[in-house]
C-alpha cells in the first residue's frame, strides 16, 4: 500500500492507494473549527436541563455540548463515576472548568444556522483518549482517587475471534506498567517491546497535556490527529511500501509522526520532484487518481462485474440501492460484490448515521451468507459500524459512527 500526502487549498489530504485503487481518504477541510480528538480546558457556560447537557466555552471562540452520558466525575467517597445517574445540573454548574475531548468535528456551515440542525455544535466527552499506532491510551481522570486498583486493558472490538482476543488480553495484561490501554487490531502480531515503548510515549504525552489543565480561561490544549496521523494510524495493519510527499513541509510532518510511533516507516518516506509540485493535488494527478476522487462525489458507483449502486444521502439517513446488470449471475453473487463495494464507498465518502441498503432479494440461506460477508468487510473500517440486520421490509439496516465530517460536507461546491 502507498500513502500519498497532498494539499488542496492549503489543507492536507492523505490518500491510501492499493494496487491503483483508493482505499482511504482523509482530509482536513478549510472550514473546520473543531477537529475530532482535540483536547480543551473548557468552561461550563450554561445548563440545558431539557437535553440533560451543558454548553461549553472551548477556547473563547468555539463552543461545544457535553451530554450527561459523557460526564465523568468523582463522588464524595472518592470513587470515579460516569454521568447519567443524576441530572447533569447536580454535577456541573456554570463557571466550572473541565477537561474535555471532541467526539466530533465542527465545520462552519451557514445552512446549519438556517435550518437549526441539532448537531451544529461539536459534541464533547470527559473520556479522553490518546491514539498511537498500536495502542489507544484511555487517560485517568484528573481527580481519580489515589490508590485505585490497576485500570483494565481491553482489546479493539474489530478483533472478533474469541480465542485471539483471549490470547491478546493475556499478553497485554502480562506487560509491566500497562494499564488503561486499548490494543488496536494492528497490534495482533507485535512483540511486547514495541508495545511497551509506545505505552511510555503515550503516557508521557498525557503528562505533558494534563499539566495545562489549570486556570480560569478556556483554551485549546492539544489539536486532534490531522489527516496524515489518522491515515498512518488507521493503515498500520497494512504493509506500507511508500509514503510519497512533494513538499518539505509534508516530509517534516510525516517524519515527526513516524519518528515517534513508526520508526520502521522512516525509510518509506519518498520525496518526489514534480514539475508542478506547487499545484494543488499535483501528486494525485501524477498518480492518475483524480478521476477516482471525483467519482466519490457522484450519487452512484459501478460494480466491477456489472451492476451499480445508487447512493442518496438525506438529512436523516443514507439510502443505497443495489442494481444488477443483464448478466446471468445469481442475486447472492451480485449482493456479495455489492457489500464489498458498499463497505468501501461508505468508508471513502465517510458516510455516517443510519444507512439503509436495498439488496437484491434472496432466500434465508443467501441472507446469512451476505451477513457473514458484510461482517468481514466492515472490519476494514476505522470507524465503528453496527449491523442491525434485515428489517421487516427486507432492507438491511446498519449504523456508522464517524469521527470527521462526510467528504461531501468538506468540499461542498468544490469541483476538481
C-alpha distance (Angstrom), angle and dihedral (degrees) to the residues before:
residue distance angle dihedral
X1 . . .
X2 3.81 . .
X3 3.80 124.9 .
X4 3.81 115.2 -150.4
X5 3.81 118.5 -160.6
X6 3.78 113.3 -158.1
X7 3.79 143.1 158.9
X8 3.80 133.2 -130.2
X9 3.79 120.6 -177.8
X10 3.83 89.7 -16.4
X11 3.81 93.6 -53.1
X12 3.78 127.2 113.9
X13 3.78 124.3 -108.8
X14 3.80 123.4 -171.7
X15 3.80 117.9 -167.9
X16 3.81 126.3 -172.9
X17 3.80 111.9 -148.9
X18 3.81 124.4 -169.3
X19 3.81 119.0 -177.0
X20 3.79 91.1 -23.9
X21 3.81 94.8 -50.2
X22 3.80 124.2 109.1
X23 3.81 111.4 -118.2
X24 3.79 100.6 167.8
X25 3.80 139.5 21.7
X26 3.80 124.6 -174.4
X27 3.79 121.7 178.5
X28 3.79 136.0 -178.0
X29 3.83 101.1 -149.6
X30 3.81 119.9 -143.6
X31 3.80 94.5 -124.0
X32 3.81 97.3 50.7
X33 3.81 110.8 124.6
X34 3.83 99.4 170.3
X35 3.79 117.6 37.2
X36 3.78 123.0 -153.0
X37 3.80 110.8 -101.3
X38 3.81 96.1 21.9
X39 3.82 115.2 143.7
X40 3.81 121.3 -138.5
X41 3.78 138.3 -174.9
X42 3.79 93.3 -139.3
X43 3.79 136.9 -172.4
X44 3.81 122.5 -137.3
X45 3.83 104.9 -119.3
X46 3.80 102.2 179.8
X47 3.80 144.0 -18.0
X48 3.81 120.6 -114.7
X49 3.79 103.4 -161.0
X50 3.82 93.4 -179.7
X51 3.81 91.4 60.0
X52 3.81 93.5 32.9
X53 3.79 86.9 -127.3
X54 3.79 142.3 111.0
X55 3.78 127.9 -131.9
X56 3.79 115.0 -133.2
X57 3.77 136.0 -152.6
X58 3.80 99.6 -136.7
X59 3.78 104.7 -175.9
X60 3.78 109.1 -17.6
X61 3.81 93.0 -84.7
X62 3.80 106.7 47.3
X63 3.78 132.5 51.6
X64 3.79 133.9 -153.7
X65 3.78 139.1 -171.4
X66 3.81 124.6 -126.6
X67 3.80 116.9 -163.4
X68 3.79 121.9 -153.1
X69 3.81 92.3 -111.6
X70 3.83 89.2 63.0
X71 3.82 95.9 49.5
X72 3.80 119.9 110.9
X73 3.80 121.8 -171.3
X74 3.79 144.2 155.3
X75 3.81 117.1 -112.8
X76 3.80 127.2 -142.0
X77 3.81 90.3 -87.0
X78 3.79 91.7 56.4
X79 3.80 93.9 -108.3
X80 3.81 120.1 141.8
X81 3.84 109.4 -118.7
X82 3.79 138.7 -174.4
X83 3.78 121.8 -130.2
X84 3.77 123.5 -108.6
X85 3.78 100.9 72.0
X86 3.80 92.3 90.4
X87 3.84 136.2 12.9
X88 3.77 114.2 -70.4
X89 3.81 89.9 -124.2
X90 3.83 88.4 67.9
X91 3.82 90.7 55.2
X92 3.80 103.7 39.8
X93 3.80 132.3 29.4
X94 3.83 131.7 -169.1
X95 3.79 110.6 -78.9
X96 3.82 95.7 31.3
X97 3.82 114.9 135.5
X98 3.82 116.0 -139.2
X99 3.80 138.2 168.5
X100 3.81 112.9 -118.6
X101 3.80 139.9 169.0
X102 3.79 128.1 -144.7
X103 3.82 112.3 -107.7
X104 3.80 89.9 -174.1
X105 3.79 138.1 20.6
X106 3.79 125.4 -114.5
X107 3.79 125.8 -141.8
X108 3.78 125.5 -166.2
X109 3.79 103.6 -112.1
X110 3.78 122.9 160.9
X111 3.83 91.1 -156.9
X112 3.81 89.4 66.9
X113 3.78 89.6 61.5
X114 3.81 93.5 45.0
X115 3.81 95.6 50.3
X116 3.79 96.0 32.9
X117 3.79 97.5 -127.1
X118 3.80 112.8 -164.4
X119 3.80 93.1 -140.8
X120 3.79 95.5 56.0
X121 3.83 89.3 106.5
X122 3.79 119.0 71.6
X123 3.80 112.7 -108.9
X124 3.79 115.1 -126.7
X125 3.80 135.5 -163.1
X126 3.79 135.6 -161.4
X127 3.82 87.7 -143.9
X128 3.81 100.5 94.7
X129 3.79 121.4 -166.3
X130 3.80 132.0 -178.9
X131 3.82 114.8 -150.9
X132 3.77 122.6 -146.0
X133 3.77 130.8 173.6
X134 3.81 97.0 -86.3
X135 3.80 103.6 7.1
X136 3.78 139.2 47.5
X137 3.78 114.5 -151.3
X138 3.81 115.0 -143.7
X139 3.77 99.4 -154.8
X140 3.82 121.2 -136.6
X141 3.78 118.9 -109.6
X142 3.78 114.3 -94.4
X143 3.80 91.6 -125.5
X144 3.81 98.6 35.7
X145 3.78 112.8 145.9
X146 3.79 116.5 -96.3
X147 3.75 116.2 -111.1
X148 3.81 94.8 31.0
X149 3.78 115.5 159.4
X150 3.77 119.2 -97.2
X151 3.79 109.3 -71.7
X152 3.78 116.2 -115.9
X153 3.77 125.1 -105.6
X154 3.79 120.5 -141.4
X155 3.79 141.5 -166.0
X156 3.79 126.6 -117.7
X157 3.81 112.6 -94.7
X158 3.82 87.2 -130.4
X159 3.83 87.9 74.3
X160 3.80 100.5 78.2
X161 3.80 103.6 165.7
X162 3.83 104.4 107.1
X163 3.80 95.1 -151.8
X164 3.81 92.5 49.8
X165 3.82 91.2 46.3
X166 3.81 90.4 54.1
X167 3.83 91.6 49.1
X168 3.79 91.7 49.7
X169 3.80 92.7 46.5
X170 3.80 90.8 53.1
X171 3.80 90.6 46.9
X172 3.81 98.1 49.7
X173 3.81 93.5 42.7
X174 3.81 90.4 53.3
X175 3.82 92.7 59.1
X176 3.80 115.4 98.4
X177 3.83 117.6 -114.9
X178 3.80 91.5 10.3
X179 3.79 110.2 132.9
X180 3.79 133.6 136.0
X181 3.81 95.4 22.5
X182 3.79 133.0 133.1
X183 3.79 113.1 -147.7
X184 3.81 109.2 -137.1
X185 3.80 121.2 -139.1
X186 3.82 90.2 -109.9
X187 3.82 89.5 67.0
X188 3.80 97.2 62.7
X189 3.84 95.6 110.5
X190 3.81 101.8 29.6
X191 3.78 130.7 126.4
X192 3.80 115.3 -113.4
X193 3.82 92.3 -120.1
X194 3.81 90.7 66.3
X195 3.80 91.6 50.2
X196 3.80 91.9 47.5
X197 3.79 91.0 52.6
X198 3.80 93.4 49.9
X199 3.80 91.5 45.5
X200 3.81 90.3 55.6
X201 3.81 90.8 48.7
X202 3.82 93.3 51.1
X203 3.80 93.3 46.5
X204 3.79 90.4 50.4
X205 3.80 90.1 49.5
X206 3.80 89.5 53.4
X207 3.80 91.5 50.2
X208 3.80 89.8 53.7
X209 3.82 93.1 46.6
X210 3.81 97.9 44.8
X211 3.80 94.4 54.4
X212 3.81 88.0 72.1
X213 3.82 93.6 60.2
X214 3.77 93.2 104.2
X215 3.79 141.1 97.5
X216 3.80 134.6 41.2
X217 3.80 99.6 -85.8
X218 3.84 120.8 91.2
X219 3.79 115.3 -126.3
X220 3.79 145.6 165.6
X221 3.81 105.4 -104.3
X222 3.81 102.7 178.8
X223 3.79 130.6 5.2
X224 3.81 116.3 -128.5
X225 3.82 122.8 -111.2
X226 3.79 113.5 -64.6
X227 3.81 125.7 -137.1
X228 3.81 92.2 -85.4
X229 3.79 94.5 50.2
X230 3.81 93.4 45.2
X231 3.80 92.4 50.7
X232 3.80 96.5 46.1
X233 3.80 90.5 46.4
X234 3.81 94.6 47.1
X235 3.80 94.1 45.9
X236 3.79 96.0 45.6
X237 3.80 89.5 107.8
X238 3.82 90.4 60.4
X239 3.83 124.9 77.5
X240 3.82 101.9 -106.7
X241 3.81 112.1 -153.1
X242 3.82 101.7 177.3
X243 3.80 139.7 8.6
X244 3.79 104.6 -159.7
X245 3.82 121.9 -159.4
X246 3.80 132.6 169.0
X247 3.82 103.3 -164.3
X248 3.81 133.3 53.1
X249 3.81 90.7 -125.6
X250 3.80 90.5 60.2
X251 3.81 91.0 43.7
X252 3.81 90.3 54.5
X253 3.81 93.1 47.5
X254 3.80 92.7 51.1
X255 3.78 92.5 43.1
X256 3.81 92.7 51.3
X257 3.81 92.7 54.2
X258 3.80 95.0 42.4
X259 3.79 91.6 48.2
X260 3.82 89.4 59.9
X261 3.80 103.8 34.1
X262 3.82 108.7 14.1
X263 3.82 114.8 29.7
X264 3.81 88.6 162.0
X265 3.81 89.6 65.9
X266 3.81 95.7 55.1
X267 3.81 91.6 93.2
X268 3.83 90.2 49.4
X269 3.83 94.1 65.7
X270 3.82 106.6 106.6
X271 3.84 120.6 -172.0
X272 3.80 109.2 -154.0
X273 3.79 125.3 -154.3
X274 3.79 109.3 -140.4
X275 3.79 125.7 175.9
X276 3.80 90.9 -130.2
X277 3.81 98.5 33.5
X278 3.83 93.5 142.6
X279 3.80 91.5 57.2
X280 3.81 116.0 102.2
X281 3.81 112.7 -98.3
X282 3.81 91.7 1.4
X283 3.80 91.8 146.2
X284 3.80 93.5 50.6
X285 3.79 89.2 49.8
X286 3.80 89.6 48.3
X287 3.82 89.6 53.4
X288 3.83 90.1 45.9
X289 3.81 96.7 -125.2
X290 3.80 101.9 119.0
X291 3.81 88.3 101.7
X292 3.80 90.0 58.4
X293 3.81 90.4 50.0
X294 3.80 91.7 49.8
X295 3.81 91.7 50.0
X296 3.81 89.4 63.4
X297 3.81 88.7 70.2
X298 3.82 93.5 55.9
X299 3.80 121.3 94.9
X300 3.79 91.9 -127.2
X301 3.80 140.7 51.9
X302 3.79 130.2 -163.8
X303 3.80 126.6 -127.2
X304 3.80 114.4 -132.8
X305 3.84 94.9 -126.9
X306 3.78 96.2 43.2
X307 3.76 132.6 -71.0
X308 3.78 129.7 72.7
X309 3.78 147.0 -131.6
X310 3.79 124.7 -120.9
X311 3.82 109.2 -152.3
X312 3.79 117.6 -166.3
X313 3.80 120.0 177.8
X314 3.81 118.0 -158.6
X315 3.79 133.2 172.4
X316 3.81 95.1 -97.0
X317 3.81 102.0 34.1
X318 3.80 147.6 -17.8
X319 3.81 119.1 -106.9
X320 3.82 120.8 -155.7
X321 3.80 120.5 -170.4
X322 3.82 121.0 -163.3
X323 3.80 115.8 -146.3
X324 3.78 127.0 -173.1
X325 3.78 129.0 -143.2
X326 3.79 128.2 -129.9
X327 3.83 94.1 -87.9
X328 3.80 123.3 111.5
X329 3.78 98.8 -112.8
X330 3.78 119.0 134.1
X331 3.78 120.6 -104.0
X332 3.80 89.4 -114.8
X333 3.83 92.4 55.6
X334 3.81 91.2 50.1
X335 3.79 92.0 45.8
X336 3.80 94.0 50.4
X337 3.81 91.1 51.2
X338 3.80 88.9 45.6
X339 3.83 91.2 51.2
X340 3.81 90.6 54.1
X341 3.80 91.9 50.0
X342 3.81 93.5 42.8
X343 3.82 90.5 54.8
X344 3.81 88.6 50.9
X345 3.81 94.7 45.5
X346 3.81 96.4 50.0
X347 3.80 89.1 47.4
X348 3.81 94.4 49.7
X349 3.81 95.4 40.5
X350 3.82 88.9 42.1
X351 3.79 92.8 -133.1
X352 3.79 113.8 -178.0
X353 3.79 141.3 -177.7
X354 3.81 122.7 32.4
X355 3.81 116.3 1.1
X356 3.81 120.0 -171.5
X357 3.82 117.6 -165.4
X358 3.80 124.6 -165.0
X359 3.80 103.3 -156.3
X360 3.81 123.0 -175.9
X361 3.81 112.0 -83.3
X362 3.82 117.3 -89.0
X363 3.78 141.3 166.0
X364 3.80 123.0 -100.2
X365 3.80 93.0 -91.4
X366 3.80 90.5 54.4
X367 3.80 91.3 48.4
X368 3.81 90.9 54.4
X369 3.83 91.2 49.8
X370 3.80 90.4 48.8
X371 3.81 92.8 49.7
X372 3.81 89.7 51.3
X373 3.82 91.3 52.4
X374 3.79 93.0 45.3
X375 3.81 91.3 51.7
X376 3.79 89.0 53.1
X377 3.81 98.7 48.8
X378 3.80 97.0 45.9
X379 3.81 89.3 63.1
X380 3.80 87.3 77.8
X381 3.80 89.6 66.3
X382 3.83 117.7 93.8
X383 3.82 90.3 -151.5
X384 3.79 125.3 77.0
X385 3.82 113.4 -94.9
X386 3.80 124.6 -176.1
X387 3.80 122.8 -164.9
X388 3.80 110.9 -147.8
X389 3.82 95.5 -178.1
X390 3.77 132.1 -130.5
X391 3.79 120.4 -25.5
X392 3.82 123.1 -136.9
X393 3.80 87.5 -94.1
X394 3.82 91.0 57.3
X395 3.82 95.8 -106.2
X396 3.79 122.4 136.7
X397 3.81 113.3 -124.2
X398 3.80 122.6 -160.4
X399 3.79 134.2 160.4
X400 3.79 128.6 -148.8
X401 3.78 125.2 -164.6
X402 3.77 106.1 -151.6
X403 3.81 126.3 -162.3
X404 3.79 101.1 -152.3
X405 3.84 134.4 30.9
X406 3.80 121.1 -74.5
X407 3.80 115.1 -89.9
X408 3.80 89.8 -116.2
X409 3.82 90.4 57.1
X410 3.79 93.0 49.3
X411 3.79 93.3 56.3
X412 3.77 105.5 26.3
X413 3.81 107.2 165.3
X414 3.81 95.3 4.9
X415 3.80 119.9 126.1
X416 3.78 127.8 -165.0
